[in-house]
Amino acid sequence: MSATVTMDELLASSKIDSLKTGEVIEGSITEVKKNEVWVDLGALGVGVVLRREIGHGQALEEGQKITVSVIDPEMDEGYALLSMKRAVKDRGWDELQRVHEASEIIEIMPYDANRGGLLVELEGIRGFLPVSQLAAGHYPRVSGADKDEILQKLHSLVNRPLRVRILDVSRKDNKLIFSEKEAVKDDTQARFSELHVGDVIEGIVTGVIDFGAFVNVDGIEGLIHISEISWERVDNPRNYVKVGETIKAKIIAIDKDRLSLSLKQMSEDPWLEQVKAFKKGDVLEGKVTRITPFGAFVQISPSVEALVHVSEMSDDEAVDPEKLFQLNEKKEFKVLDIDTENRKIALSLKEAKPKATKAKAKPKKQDAKE
């Protein structure tokens, strides 16, 4: 005689597994809408992924298989509420840790920027690329560290692919830091080894500030100090170079991660040519360009400046250069010495004065005795 099977036992034996909160499953996309994606879960039913649970930069289309995590197994409408973000996050941390340990170079696409750097989402996890970790070609060089201008330059990198390495990753601290500098480090060092002091390079001006100009030399950062821009006295570097301009310059020093460049050394020093027009003992006219406590600098030709030491201004030892001279004032001076090796010329104001003044003083003293 066969055993009797109850209805409850029959239902239990044929029961289909139901969804559980937090469960990770696979499904196929049936419809992609503006704010939601519908997913076929097979025998487990249908689910929906809201836009906020999709993750930044995901390109989705009908028929595509995706992995999702269950937020709510059964909404009032009968479908399941799903998340793509949560499903990839656990696997994401493991993958990012692997990439970090392998020091792999990967490609990211920043989705936003703030004054500190670029915001990135990778493997469902949000990370950060600090300004300090941008490569030379992308580093925002601005005058006076203008925060609004820096932000504007950073926004130009949003939605652009960047090659980076992971600098730091910590699931416990929810920290993910990227570095573009580290990604180009190997290539940069290889290029550094090919460069030598004296080489002429070509680069693009990436920033012009008060003390000089920054130049991108095939991914390597170079600096032209204001003193190396022109043989003339430079007050404002912006009058000589512009951002985006391609220039040629000479390497005058190679530091750890930067080149020191010279624009003026691309041409002959006009000082050496112009100084030939002067000789010791000449009395000439010059324009006062700088006044200091120890003397005044005088321009005697377009590229030649000379110094009038305070001791050569007057017989009065207490003379104050700032009271004796005015900027851009023109006076006559006598050339005391020309040192071409050290590019120095010494002038005298008191020696340039007519000596007749002293001759007139003697008769007055004799008349007084009579």
Secondary structure per residue as TSV (DSSP state, phi and psi in degrees):
chain	resnum	aa	ss	phi	psi
A	1	M	-	360.0	129.7
A	2	S	-	-77.8	151.0
A	3	A	-	-72.5	146.7
A	4	T	-	-85.8	130.5
A	5	V	-	-102.3	122.4
A	6	T	-	-77.3	162.4
A	7	M	H	-62.8	-40.9
A	8	D	H	-61.1	-41.8
A	9	E	H	-65.8	-37.1
A	10	L	H	-65.9	-43.0
A	11	L	H	-66.0	-38.9
A	12	A	H	-66.1	-36.9
A	13	S	H	-72.6	-23.6
A	14	S	T	-108.4	12.1
A	15	K	-	-69.3	132.1
A	16	I	-	-86.3	135.3
A	17	D	-	-56.9	139.4
A	18	S	-	-103.2	163.1
A	19	L	-	-70.8	149.7
A	20	K	-	-126.9	143.8
A	21	T	T	-59.2	130.5
A	22	G	T	91.0	-8.9
A	23	E	-	-69.5	141.1
A	24	V	E	-105.9	122.1
A	25	I	E	-135.2	173.2
A	26	E	E	-114.4	144.3
A	27	G	E	-148.9	175.5
A	28	S	E	-116.1	136.7
A	29	I	E	-71.9	128.4
A	30	T	E	-105.1	-25.0
A	31	E	E	-158.6	135.4
A	32	V	E	-114.4	113.9
A	33	K	-	-109.3	175.4
A	34	K	S	-59.1	-44.5
A	35	N	S	-116.1	7.5
A	36	E	E	-160.8	157.5
A	37	V	E	-127.5	128.6
A	38	W	E	-96.6	138.9
A	39	V	E	-128.5	132.6
A	40	D	E	-88.1	119.1
A	41	L	-	-100.9	16.5
A	42	G	G	68.8	-131.1
A	43	A	G	-65.8	-15.5
A	44	L	G	-87.2	-1.7
A	45	G	-	105.4	-147.1
A	46	V	E	-127.1	145.8
A	47	G	E	-137.7	167.0
A	48	V	E	-130.7	139.2
A	49	V	E	-111.8	117.0
A	50	L	E	-74.6	155.7
A	51	R	G	-52.8	-40.3
A	52	R	G	-67.8	-14.9
A	53	E	G	-103.9	10.2
A	54	I	T	-88.9	-41.5
A	55	G	-	102.6	148.7
A	56	H	T	-71.9	140.1
A	57	G	T	78.3	11.0
A	58	Q	-	-80.9	123.6
A	59	A	-	-97.6	110.5
A	60	L	-	-116.2	147.8
A	61	E	-	-148.6	159.9
A	62	E	T	-61.1	140.4
A	63	G	T	90.6	-13.8
A	64	Q	-	-72.6	137.5
A	65	K	E	-88.3	133.9
A	66	I	E	-135.2	159.0
A	67	T	E	-105.2	131.9
A	68	V	E	-131.8	160.8
A	69	S	E	-113.9	142.4
A	70	V	E	-84.6	121.3
A	71	I	E	-90.5	-48.2
A	72	D	E	-137.1	117.1
A	73	P	S	-60.4	-33.5
A	74	E	-	-151.4	108.6
A	75	M	-	-77.8	170.4
A	76	D	T	-58.4	-30.2
A	77	E	T	-80.5	-5.9
A	78	G	S	100.4	-7.0
A	79	Y	-	-104.1	165.6
A	80	A	E	-94.2	144.6
A	81	L	E	-94.4	123.0
A	82	L	E	-119.5	166.3
A	83	S	E	-141.7	129.4
A	84	M	H	-82.8	-35.1
A	85	K	H	-58.4	-50.1
A	86	R	H	-66.5	-31.6
A	87	A	H	-68.0	-37.2
A	88	V	H	-89.1	-15.5
A	89	K	H	-63.3	-47.2
A	90	D	H	-61.1	-48.8
A	91	R	H	-65.1	-31.3
A	92	G	H	-62.5	-45.7
A	93	W	H	-59.9	-41.5
A	94	D	H	-63.5	-42.3
A	95	E	H	-67.9	-41.1
A	96	L	H	-65.5	-37.6
A	97	Q	H	-62.8	-40.9
A	98	R	H	-64.3	-44.1
A	99	V	H	-62.4	-40.8
A	100	H	H	-63.7	-47.6
A	101	E	H	-66.3	-31.1
A	102	A	H	-85.2	-5.3
A	103	S	T	54.0	39.4
A	104	E	-	-74.7	150.5
A	105	I	-	-94.6	125.8
A	106	I	E	-125.4	168.9
A	107	E	E	-109.9	133.6
A	108	I	E	-125.0	165.8
A	109	M	-	-133.8	98.4
A	110	P	-	-57.5	138.8
A	111	Y	-	-103.0	-10.2
A	112	D	E	-166.1	174.8
A	113	A	E	-144.8	150.0
A	114	N	E	-131.0	-177.2
A	115	R	T	-65.5	-17.1
A	116	G	T	-91.7	-18.2
A	117	G	E	161.3	-152.6
A	118	L	E	-112.3	140.5
A	119	L	E	-95.2	133.5
A	120	V	E	-133.7	146.0
A	121	E	E	-124.6	127.5
A	122	L	E	-142.1	133.5
A	123	E	T	54.1	35.2
A	124	G	T	77.0	5.8
A	125	I	E	-119.8	134.4
A	126	R	E	-85.8	137.1
A	127	G	E	-136.6	-172.7
A	128	F	E	-143.7	139.6
A	129	L	E	-117.1	101.5
A	130	P	E	-65.1	152.6
A	131	V	G	-53.5	-41.4
A	132	S	G	-63.9	-16.0
A	133	Q	G	-103.0	10.2
A	134	L	S	-78.9	148.2
A	135	A	-	-71.8	164.9
A	136	A	T	-54.0	-39.6
A	137	G	T	-68.5	-19.4
A	138	H	T	-111.8	-7.7
A	139	Y	-	-67.4	128.5
A	140	P	-	-78.5	98.2
A	141	R	-	-88.5	111.3
A	142	V	-	-133.3	157.2
A	143	S	G	-73.9	135.6
A	144	G	G	63.6	19.8
A	145	A	G	51.3	43.7
A	146	D	-	-60.8	112.9
A	147	K	H	-65.0	-37.5
A	148	D	H	-67.6	-38.4
A	149	E	H	-69.2	-38.1
A	150	I	H	-61.3	-45.9
A	151	L	H	-61.5	-39.5
A	152	Q	H	-61.8	-42.4
A	153	K	H	-68.6	-36.6
A	154	L	H	-66.5	-37.7
A	155	H	H	-63.4	-25.1
A	156	S	T	-69.5	-14.0
A	157	L	T	-95.6	-7.3
A	158	V	T	-66.6	137.8
A	159	N	T	65.1	21.1
A	160	R	S	-112.1	135.7
A	161	P	-	-67.8	133.8
A	162	L	E	-128.5	137.2
A	163	R	E	-89.8	125.0
A	164	V	E	-139.2	167.3
A	165	R	E	-116.5	154.8
A	166	I	E	-81.2	121.1
A	167	L	E	-85.0	-37.0
A	168	D	E	-155.5	137.6
A	169	V	E	-141.4	130.5
A	170	S	E	-148.3	110.6
A	171	R	T	-65.4	-38.7
A	172	K	T	-60.8	-43.5
A	173	D	T	-93.2	2.4
A	174	N	T	52.9	48.8
A	175	K	E	-121.6	131.9
A	176	L	E	-142.9	110.9
A	177	I	E	-118.8	132.8
A	178	F	E	-109.0	159.2
A	179	S	E	-141.1	121.3
A	180	E	H	-79.6	-32.8
A	181	K	H	-58.9	-42.3
A	182	E	H	-67.2	-30.7
A	183	A	H	-70.1	-32.0
A	184	V	H	-98.8	1.3
A	185	K	H	-57.3	-46.8
A	186	D	H	-63.2	-46.2
A	187	D	H	-64.3	-38.9
A	188	T	H	-63.6	-45.3
A	189	Q	H	-63.5	-36.2
A	190	A	H	-64.8	-40.8
A	191	R	H	-70.5	-35.8
A	192	F	H	-57.6	-40.6
A	193	S	H	-66.6	-18.8
A	194	E	H	-91.9	-8.4
A	195	L	-	-99.7	149.1
A	196	H	-	-139.7	152.6
A	197	V	T	-60.1	132.3
A	198	G	T	102.8	-18.4
A	199	D	-	-66.2	147.3
A	200	V	E	-100.0	124.9
A	201	I	E	-118.3	165.7
A	202	E	E	-118.7	135.9
A	203	G	E	-152.0	173.4
A	204	I	E	-112.0	130.4
A	205	V	E	-69.6	121.0
A	206	T	E	-104.5	-15.4
A	207	G	E	-167.0	140.6
A	208	V	E	-124.2	120.4
A	209	I	E	-126.4	-178.4
A	210	D	T	-61.5	-33.5
A	211	F	T	-101.7	7.6
A	212	G	E	156.4	-157.2
A	213	A	E	-137.0	141.2
A	214	F	E	-98.5	140.7
A	215	V	E	-131.1	132.9
A	216	N	E	-91.2	113.2
A	217	V	E	-108.0	86.0
A	218	D	T	52.1	46.6
A	219	G	T	91.8	-8.2
A	220	I	E	-103.1	138.2
A	221	E	E	-85.0	132.8
A	222	G	E	-123.4	151.3
A	223	L	E	-126.1	128.1
A	224	I	E	-102.9	107.2
A	225	H	E	-67.9	152.3
A	226	I	G	-54.1	-31.4
A	227	S	G	-74.0	-11.8
A	228	E	G	-111.3	12.4
A	229	I	T	-81.5	-44.2
A	230	S	-	-149.1	156.3
A	231	W	S	-69.9	-21.6
A	232	E	S	-77.0	165.7
A	233	R	-	-76.1	120.4
A	234	V	-	-100.4	121.0
A	235	D	S	-95.2	-34.4
A	236	N	-	-136.9	108.5
A	237	P	G	-57.3	-25.8
A	238	R	G	-66.7	-16.0
A	239	N	G	-80.1	-7.1
A	240	Y	T	-117.2	-34.2
A	241	V	-	-135.7	151.7
A	242	K	-	-125.8	148.3
A	243	V	T	-61.2	133.9
A	244	G	T	93.3	-12.5
A	245	E	-	-75.6	138.5
A	246	T	E	-91.9	126.2
A	247	I	E	-131.1	162.8
A	248	K	E	-111.9	138.2
A	249	A	E	-146.0	164.0
A	250	K	E	-104.0	137.6
A	251	I	E	-76.8	123.0
A	252	I	E	-111.1	-12.7
A	253	A	E	-163.4	148.8
A	254	I	E	-121.4	111.9
A	255	D	-	-92.9	-170.2
A	256	K	S	-59.3	-47.8
A	257	D	S	-137.0	22.3
A	258	R	E	-151.1	148.7
A	259	L	E	-99.6	139.9
A	260	S	E	-98.7	123.5
A	261	L	E	-117.2	159.4
A	262	S	E	-133.2	128.5
A	263	L	S	-89.9	-37.1
A	264	K	G	-69.9	-28.6
A	265	Q	G	-77.1	4.0
A	266	M	G	-79.0	-8.1
A	267	S	S	-133.3	163.6
A	268	E	-	-66.2	149.2
A	269	D	-	-73.1	109.5
A	270	P	H	-66.1	-18.3
A	271	W	H	-58.9	-44.7
A	272	L	H	-64.0	-31.3
A	273	E	H	-79.5	-44.3
A	274	Q	H	-71.7	-28.6
A	275	V	G	-68.4	-18.3
A	276	K	G	-64.1	-19.1
A	277	A	G	-78.2	-8.0
A	278	F	-	-116.0	151.8
A	279	K	-	-144.2	159.0
A	280	K	T	-57.1	132.0
A	281	G	T	98.1	-13.1
A	282	D	-	-63.9	143.9
A	283	V	E	-108.1	122.6
A	284	L	E	-140.4	165.7
A	285	E	E	-96.5	138.9
A	286	G	E	-141.0	159.7
A	287	K	E	-108.6	129.6
A	288	V	E	-71.6	122.2
A	289	T	E	-109.6	-28.0
A	290	R	E	-146.4	142.9
A	291	I	E	-124.0	126.7
A	292	T	E	-128.5	168.1
A	293	P	T	-61.9	-26.5
A	294	F	T	-97.4	-4.0
A	295	G	E	161.8	-166.0
A	296	A	E	-135.4	144.3
A	297	F	E	-98.0	136.5
A	298	V	E	-127.2	129.5
A	299	Q	E	-87.9	121.4
A	300	I	E	-112.2	-6.1
A	301	S	E	-159.9	169.4
A	302	P	T	-51.9	-33.1
A	303	S	T	-117.1	3.5
A	304	V	E	-117.7	122.4
A	305	E	E	-114.7	145.9
A	306	A	E	-130.1	163.0
A	307	L	E	-111.3	132.6
A	308	V	E	-104.9	105.8
A	309	H	E	-69.0	152.0
A	310	V	G	-58.2	-28.7
A	311	S	G	-72.4	-15.1
A	312	E	G	-106.7	18.0
A	313	M	T	-95.4	-38.3
A	314	S	-	-161.2	160.9
A	315	D	S	-74.2	-14.3
A	316	D	-	-77.8	114.3
A	317	E	T	-67.6	-20.0
A	318	A	T	-94.8	18.2
A	319	V	-	-63.2	140.3
A	320	D	-	-108.0	111.9
A	321	P	H	-54.0	-35.7
A	322	E	H	-70.7	-22.7
A	323	K	H	-89.2	-25.6
A	324	L	H	-83.3	-32.5
A	325	F	-	-119.1	157.5
A	326	Q	-	-127.5	145.0
A	327	L	T	-58.3	138.6
A	328	N	T	70.8	5.4
A	329	E	-	-73.0	143.8
A	330	K	E	-107.6	133.7
A	331	K	E	-143.2	168.2
A	332	E	E	-97.5	140.0
A	333	F	E	-135.8	157.5
A	334	K	E	-107.2	136.2
A	335	V	E	-78.2	118.1
A	336	L	E	-92.1	-38.3
A	337	D	E	-158.9	146.9
A	338	I	E	-127.6	116.6
A	339	D	E	-113.8	93.4
A	340	T	T	-69.1	-31.6
A	341	E	T	-64.1	-40.5
A	342	N	T	-101.6	6.8
A	343	R	T	55.4	50.0
A	344	K	E	-129.1	139.4
A	345	I	E	-130.2	130.2
A	346	A	E	-104.0	131.9
A	347	L	E	-117.5	162.5
A	348	S	E	-133.3	132.6
A	349	L	S	-86.4	-43.4
A	350	K	G	-67.8	-31.0
A	351	E	G	-75.6	-16.8
A	352	A	G	-84.9	-11.3
A	353	K	S	-74.0	144.0
A	354	P	-	-57.2	137.5
A	355	K	T	-78.5	-9.0
A	356	A	H	-60.6	-24.9
A	357	T	H	-61.2	-41.1
A	358	K	H	-71.2	-34.2
A	359	A	H	-67.2	-32.8
A	360	K	T	-71.4	-18.3
A	361	A	H	-75.6	-31.0
A	362	K	H	-66.6	-48.0
A	363	P	H	-57.9	-34.2
A	364	K	H	-63.5	-37.1
A	365	K	H	-70.2	-38.2
A	366	Q	H	-67.1	-39.9
A	367	D	H	-63.5	-33.7
A	368	A	H	-65.8	-36.6
A	369	K	H	-70.0	-37.3
A	370	E	-	-64.4	360.0
